[in-house]
């Protein structure tokens, strides 16, 4: 019997301790995906590096985590989920300490790679463990509690990072992980049950190498593409080529060997396949919106960094509230309807954002953020539950690994597309608007402001600045509208989801309940 097949019998208190421990670990890892962003300028000064060089602090972490995530399934089967999770927490905590103590950029990038490799297992292992220790009707509630950390962590990360950097220094962005890591480790060792191992499956080094090449090259391409002007850069062309070759070799290899690195039969499960597509779209919406709103507020509307953070913070509160509600009603409402409701709210908020202008008030920004956060909160827990409802228990850890991977890849794709779209549309809109800037235009000719006279270098510079500002604003609004359409595209997929658990899963749950009664 493989580890995933073994029913886990836990009492109520032990379940709560397990949930709390892995939730702390998850929050620690998801916070680190965004908390270091605001500290980059300070690191740049400490390490005497350029902005492009310092950006590798983020890129190295993202790429390392993406490469390591698919290996979680095999590692969990070989070493056990408890041992793997405990080892990952230890590695993440130690590498966080090393990041805080780094004395050069090279050291920082190396330690961030170690941090990304260690933290990659947190989310898929947490999902797999929670799906196993809770009966089906309680899984949405458990996913909701745990999902607060997954969804809210990236949202509050920049605000927390800014506070720690201002009050202390940028090194505390990493040192803050140490007490949380110790607490999570103690809870995991004390509460997560030890289960059977699966040592029969050999590690497919070629499959891992091909997949790592594809994912790593793609992530670097997405992260650096906009800064390198995409395919006009030789670097981006090479990275795209490596990505395509890596994915092709991985698929060909997996289809022709006996024991591939990834069990391709997991993709035959309809719920999992559809769930991966939807979480990819959700990842794009969540992270792309978070990447767009701060520069919109700070650059175009002149918000200070602190005020921008305060205006955007209620979005996380909406997510937490929605998750708590979703967890309580999940056993009474069709989860597909809950996901449809969440996607509809997210679409509504993006439509409202597409109506913004440079005079929009703070309450409108807060309200749209709360609506979007509320919608995303209604998506995550039921989507996670229904995605794995029909998947065989022995494939869960592998399935959750790809679920986490697609969410992260979706975020990279969303941010890259949105930033590229804004850069292109700003240039296009500038050309369109500038064509109407003429002394013959009545709107300009009749103005009483002498700076709009178009007769002096100062007035021309002022007009050009305002045209650029308006062009960028239109580009942002078009970006929000594009994301709204992408969100709506996910709605028809819900029709094909099934809500009945896998037969083997039901048997495992019955055995687990019987064992709990006997216990």
C-alpha positions, 0 to 999 in steps of 0.5 A, a space after each residue: 500500500 502506498 502512502 497516499 492509500 493509507 487512511 489517516 485516523 486523527 481525533 479532532 484536536 490533532 486535526 486542528 494542530 495539523 491544520 494550524 502547523 501547516 498553515 503557519 508553514 504555508 503563510 511563511 512560504 507565500 509571504 516570501 513570494 512578495 515580501 522581499 519586493 519592497 526591500 530590493 532598493 535597500 539590497 541594491 544599496 547594500 550590495 552595490 549592484 544594479 537594479 537588473 542584477 538585484 532583480 535576480 533575488 526575486 527571479 532565482 526564488 521563483 525559478 527554484 520553486 517552480 523547478 522543485 514543485 513537480 518533484 514533491 510527489 516522488 519525494 513524498 512517496 520516498 521519504 514520507 510526507 511528514 519527513 519531507 515537510 519537516 525537512 522543508 521547514 528546516 531548510 526554509 528556515 535556515 536559508 532564510 537566516 542565511 539570506 538575512 546574513 548575506 554579505 554579497 549579491 552572489 550569496 543572496 541569490 544562492 540562498 534564495 535558490 535554497 529557499 525556493 527549493 525548500 519552500 516549493 513542497 509546502 503548498 502541495 504537501 499541505 493540500 495533500 495532507 488536509 485532503 487525507 485527514 478530513 472527510 469529504 464533507 469537511 474538506 472545503 472548510 479545511 481548505 478555506 482555513 488553510 487557503 487564507 494563508 495561500 491567498 492573503 500571504 501574497 497580499 499582505 507581504 509587501 505591506 509587512 515587508 515595507 514596515 520591517 524595512 522602514 522600522 528595522 532594515 531589509 534583513 528582517 524581511 528574512 529573519 521574521 521567518 525564523 520564529 514561524 519556522 520553529 513553531 511550524 516545525 514543532 507542530 508538524 513533528 508533534 501532530 502530522 502522522 507518520 504513514 507508509 512509504 512507496 520506495 518501489 518507484 525509481 526516480 526518473 532523472 531524465 524526466 526531471 531534467 527535461 521538465 526542469 529545463 522547460 519550467 526554468 527557461 519559461 519562468 526566466 523568460 516570463 520574468 525578464 521578457 518585458 525588460 529585455 523587449 521580448 523576442 528582439 532580445 537574443 536572451 529571450 529567444 534562447 530561453 524560449 527555445 530551451 523551454 519548448 525543447 525541454 517541454 517537448 522532450 519531457 512529454 516524449 520521454 514521459 510517453 515512452 518510458 515505463 516509470 516516468 517522472 510524472 504519472 501522466 494518468 493524473 491528467 486523465 482525471 477530468 476534474 483535475 484537468 479542468 481545475 488546473 486550467 481554472 487555477 491557472 486563470 485565478 493565478 493570473 487574476 490574483 497576481 496580475 491585479 496586485 502587480 498593476 494597482 500599486 504603480 497605477 496608484 503611485 505613478 499615475 495618481 501620486 499616492 505615497 507608498 504607505 497610502 497605496 498599501 492601506 488602500 489595497 489592504 482591505 482586499 485581503 480582508 475580503 478574501 479572508 471573510 469569503 473563505 470563512 463563509 465558503 468553508 461553512 456553507 460548502 457542505 450545503 451548496 453545490 461547489 460549482 455554484 460557489 466557484 461561479 459566484 466567485 468568478 462572477 464577483 471577480 469579473 464584476 470588480 475588474 469591470 469596475 476597475 476598467 471604469 477608473 479614471 485619474 479622479 477616482 476616489 479612495 472608497 471606490 478603489 477600496 470597494 472594488 478591491 473588497 469585491 475582488 477579494 471576496 470573489 477570489 475567496 469563494 473560488 479557492 476552497 471549493 475549487 481545491 476540494 472539487 479538483 481532487 474529488 475524483 482523483 485516486 488517493 495515491 495520485 493526490 500529492 502529485 496532483 497537488 504539486 501541479 495544482 500549485 505549479 499551475 497557480 504560480 505559472 499563471 501568476 508569472 504569465 499574468 504579470 508578464 502579459 499585463 506589463 507587456 500589454 501596458 507598455 505597448 498600449 501606452 505607446 499606441 495610445 500616446 501616438 493616438 492622443 498626440 495626433 489631436 494635440 494641435 493649436 487648431 484643436 478648440 479644446 487646446 486653443 480655448 484653454 485659459 492656461 498659458 502653459 497649454 499654449 504649445 508655443 514654448 518648450 515648457 508648455 510642450 513638455 507639460 502637454 507631452 507629460 499629460 498625454 503620456 499620463 492619459 495614455 498609460 491610464 487607458 492602457 491600465 483600464 484596457 488591461 483590467 478589461 482584458 482580465 475580466 474577459 479571461 475570468 469569464 472564459 473560466 465559467 463554462 468549464 464549471 459545467 464539466 466538473 463532477 462533485 462525487 468523490 472517487 470510489 476508492 476515496 470513499 472506501 478510505 474515508 469509511 476505513 478512516 472513520 471506523 479507525 477513529 471510532 475504534 481509537 
